[in-house]
């Protein structure tokens, strides 16, 4: 089905109902919440298309799966004890303490690519892939067995005709700049940080299970946009 819906809403009404987001990530979260609200009312899954004057344009999405939105933003990721995620010399994810002026070094810059979710049951967050650019390749964070996270060079898929992918996570906002990444393959498991064996000053990325009282702080990541 190739339909387009136009919703006309007065600007003053929208201002009262939906606070203006302060960052690019908050805008994505707001759009996801809107889609979730629509799905809860038995409406067709849609993706935001654009605006014109007082009209919002949406495209109807068909079938279960994910489609590349074309939107990506660059961040550094920081864990609770202020270690910064980086891509080390062997192309593995590692966290270590860095000076503030080093937080946006090339090896500390990670891209978050968003996807549109066309499933009838909208997921718990914004579908995203996390990757670094190196030597003309995209090194993507991928889930493996035994709760491991590895990098894999790949061309980001335009369409995923399934309800899960090893490199796809649901990004959920906890506070203003704190987020968590839930695996679409291993549900209720989140990107987390744990000490490297034999070197407690370093940490690595792993999958961590959701506990009975919710996600622990080792699965919370602070995102700061890199504009340098």
LINMO-V170886 format. One record per residue. N is the residue number from 1. RES is the residue in three letters. OMEGA is omega in degrees with one decimal (none if undefined). D_LAST is the distance of its C-alpha to the last C-alpha in Angstrom with 1 decimal. Layout:
N;RES;OMEGA;D_LAST  N;RES;OMEGA;D_LAST
//
This chain:
1;UNK;179.8;42.0  2;UNK;-178.1;39.8  3;UNK;174.3;39.9  4;UNK;179.7;37.7  5;UNK;176.8;38.2  6;UNK;178.2;37.5  7;UNK;179.5;37.3  8;UNK;-176.5;37.9  9;UNK;176.9;36.9  10;UNK;-177.1;37.1  11;UNK;-178.6;33.8  12;UNK;179.7;35.5  13;UNK;179.1;36.7  14;UNK;-179.6;33.3  15;UNK;-179.5;31.8  16;UNK;-172.6;34.5  17;UNK;-175.1;34.2  18;UNK;179.3;30.5  19;UNK;179.0;28.1  20;UNK;-179.0;25.0  21;UNK;-175.1;22.1  22;UNK;-176.6;19.1  23;UNK;178.8;16.3  24;UNK;-179.7;16.0  25;UNK;178.4;17.5  26;UNK;176.0;20.3  27;UNK;179.2;21.1  28;UNK;178.7;21.7  29;UNK;-179.7;23.8  30;UNK;178.4;25.8  31;UNK;178.3;26.6  32;UNK;179.2;27.7  33;UNK;178.8;29.9  34;UNK;178.9;31.4  35;UNK;178.6;32.4  36;UNK;179.0;33.8  37;UNK;178.2;35.9  38;UNK;-178.9;37.2  39;UNK;-179.4;38.2  40;UNK;179.3;40.0  41;UNK;176.1;42.1  42;UNK;176.6;43.1  43;UNK;-179.1;41.0  44;UNK;175.2;39.6  45;UNK;-176.1;36.1  46;UNK;172.5;33.7  47;UNK;-178.1;30.2  48;UNK;-177.0;28.5  49;UNK;-179.2;28.9  50;UNK;179.6;28.0  51;UNK;174.7;29.4  52;UNK;-177.0;31.8  53;UNK;-177.7;33.3  54;UNK;-175.9;34.7  55;UNK;170.7;34.6  56;UNK;-179.3;32.4  57;UNK;179.3;32.8  58;UNK;172.3;32.9  59;UNK;175.0;33.9  60;UNK;178.4;36.4  61;UNK;-177.6;35.4  62;UNK;171.0;38.3  63;UNK;177.4;39.0  64;UNK;178.2;37.4  65;UNK;-176.3;34.1  66;UNK;179.4;30.4  67;UNK;178.5;28.7  68;UNK;-178.6;25.1  69;UNK;-175.2;23.6  70;UNK;-178.8;21.0  71;UNK;173.3;18.4  72;UNK;179.8;15.4  73;UNK;-173.9;12.3  74;UNK;-176.3;9.8  75;UNK;157.1;10.4  76;UNK;-178.1;11.4  77;UNK;-177.4;15.2  78;UNK;177.5;17.3  79;UNK;-171.2;21.1  80;UNK;-178.5;23.6  81;UNK;171.5;23.9  82;UNK;170.5;20.1  83;UNK;-175.8;19.7  84;UNK;177.5;16.5  85;UNK;175.9;16.9  86;UNK;174.7;16.2  87;UNK;-173.8;17.8  88;UNK;-174.4;20.2  89;UNK;179.0;21.9  90;UNK;177.5;24.5  91;UNK;175.2;22.1  92;UNK;177.9;23.1  93;UNK;-178.0;21.3  94;UNK;177.0;21.5  95;UNK;178.2;20.5  96;UNK;178.4;20.5  97;UNK;177.6;19.8  98;UNK;173.7;16.6  99;UNK;-176.0;15.6  100;UNK;-177.5;13.1  101;UNK;179.1;10.8  102;UNK;-172.2;11.2  103;UNK;179.4;10.3  104;UNK;170.3;7.1  105;UNK;-177.9;9.0  106;UNK;-177.6;9.8  107;UNK;178.8;13.0  108;UNK;-178.9;11.8  109;UNK;179.5;9.9  110;UNK;-179.4;12.7  111;UNK;173.6;13.5  112;UNK;-179.9;16.2  113;UNK;-176.7;18.5  114;UNK;178.5;21.1  115;UNK;173.4;24.7  116;UNK;-179.5;27.6  117;UNK;-177.3;30.6  118;UNK;179.6;33.8  119;UNK;179.8;36.2  120;UNK;177.2;38.7  121;UNK;-175.5;37.9  122;UNK;-178.0;34.3  123;UNK;-174.2;32.5  124;UNK;-178.4;31.3  125;UNK;178.1;27.6  126;UNK;177.9;25.1  127;UNK;-177.2;25.5  128;UNK;166.4;22.3  129;UNK;-178.6;21.4  130;UNK;-177.3;18.9  131;UNK;175.3;17.6  132;UNK;175.1;15.4  133;UNK;178.5;15.1  134;UNK;177.5;16.8  135;UNK;177.0;18.9  136;UNK;-180.0;19.0  137;UNK;172.6;20.3  138;UNK;178.2;19.4  139;UNK;-168.1;20.5  140;UNK;175.2;21.6  141;UNK;-177.6;22.8  142;UNK;178.0;26.5  143;UNK;174.9;29.4  144;UNK;175.9;32.4  145;UNK;179.7;35.8  146;UNK;174.8;36.3  147;UNK;-179.7;33.1  148;UNK;173.5;30.9  149;UNK;179.7;27.4  150;UNK;173.3;26.6  151;UNK;177.1;24.1  152;UNK;177.1;25.5  153;UNK;180.0;24.4  154;UNK;167.7;25.2  155;UNK;-176.8;24.8  156;UNK;-179.0;23.9  157;UNK;176.1;27.2  158;UNK;177.9;27.6  159;UNK;174.4;30.5  160;UNK;-176.2;31.8  161;UNK;-179.5;35.5  162;UNK;179.8;36.0  163;UNK;179.3;35.2  164;UNK;177.7;33.2  165;UNK;-175.5;31.0  166;UNK;-178.4;30.0  167;UNK;-175.4;26.3  168;UNK;-179.8;26.4  169;UNK;169.9;25.9  170;UNK;179.7;26.6  171;UNK;-178.0;23.7  172;UNK;-179.6;25.3  173;UNK;178.2;24.0  174;UNK;176.0;25.7  175;UNK;-174.4;24.2  176;UNK;-178.8;21.3  177;UNK;176.2;18.6  178;UNK;-175.2;21.0  179;UNK;170.5;22.0  180;UNK;-176.8;24.3  181;UNK;178.4;24.6  182;UNK;178.9;28.2  183;UNK;174.6;29.4  184;UNK;178.8;31.2  185;UNK;-178.9;33.6  186;UNK;-175.2;34.4  187;UNK;-174.9;34.6  188;UNK;170.5;34.4  189;UNK;-169.6;32.3  190;UNK;170.8;28.7  191;UNK;-179.5;25.8  192;UNK;-174.1;26.3  193;UNK;178.3;25.8  194;UNK;-177.2;28.7  195;UNK;176.1;29.3  196;UNK;178.8;29.7  197;UNK;177.7;33.4  198;UNK;-180.0;34.3  199;UNK;-175.4;31.0  200;UNK;178.3;30.5  201;UNK;178.6;27.4  202;UNK;174.7;25.5  203;UNK;177.2;25.3  204;UNK;177.5;25.1  205;UNK;175.6;24.8  206;UNK;169.0;28.2  207;UNK;179.2;29.9  208;UNK;-177.8;31.7  209;UNK;175.7;34.6  210;UNK;-178.9;34.9  211;UNK;-178.8;37.4  212;UNK;180.0;40.3  213;UNK;-179.7;38.4  214;UNK;-177.7;35.2  215;UNK;178.3;32.0  216;UNK;-173.2;31.6  217;UNK;178.9;28.5  218;UNK;176.3;27.6  219;UNK;178.7;26.6  220;UNK;179.4;24.3  221;UNK;173.9;20.5  222;UNK;-179.3;18.0  223;UNK;174.7;15.0  224;UNK;-175.4;11.8  225;UNK;177.4;9.3  226;UNK;-179.4;5.7  227;UNK;-178.2;3.8  228;UNK;none;0.0
//
